[in-house]
Amino acid sequence: MRWGTSSSLPPATPPKLQVFLQSHAPEARQRTQRRNQLQAEEAAVVKLCLHNLSLSSLSKEPSVSSSQMIMCCNRLVEQRAPLMQGLHICVSQFYSVMQDGDLCVPWDWKS
């Protein structure tokens, strides 16, 4: 049996650990499934944003969650600002212009 794919635990597993794993496995699986769904939705909306806005690149900082990135991208697509063509956009927590020319915009930017 492969570990992580079966509900069976080795006989040497301490009882408290076994109870913890068995009682929390459904929640862990559910959270993993939700994270995977969000990552897929994020990838799709980033692709849409890149195409519709003709951006050179669109990335995010690690502090920006998938949910936040999705909300930001959906709002960017609605704006369809022509001045965005060819830009390198990084979604972050604040506004800034990076040394390399990337424009950072907060995920919750204001119109």
Buried (B, 14 or more C-beta within 10 A) or exposed (E): EEEEEEEEBEEEEEEEEEEEEEEEEEEEEEEEEEEEEBEEBBEEBBEBBBEBBEBEEBBBEEEBBBEBBBBBBEBBBEEEEEEBEEBBBBBBBEEEEEEEEBBBBBBEEEE
